[in-house]
Amino acid sequence: MKEFILIFRLRDDADAKPSPEQVRERMNWLAGVAAQNKLADKGKSLSISNAKTITSEIVTDGPYTEIKEFISGYMVVKTETIEEAIELAKGNPILKIGGTVEVREVLAISYSS
């Protein structure tokens, strides 16, 4: 099995404070992924207000202001293919409120001496 990170993005910070119904829907989706034995790491939510962006010369508040979306959280799933990971991602309730899910394969880094 391969691991894929699902990166959740939102456009409005108000969406980062979900209603109790939205929380239940998200938890049910997560439980469904876990029930399929596809959950490698349930991930975390990420702070919007307590963030910094560092370049080679400067530190700025928050994520880049020119982006239209911000990363609100992530999780890691284990599937045979990226297509299977995409199918899992398509069920995420964040899509119903205009959010997006980015799917990327997690690569194993091999250090040789």
Beta strands, then each sheet from edge to edge (+ up, - down):
strand 1: 2-10
strand 2: 39-45
strand 3: 52-54
strand 4: 59-61
strand 5: 70-79
strand 6: 100-105
sheet 1: 2+ 5- 1+ 6-
sheet 2: 3+ 4-
end
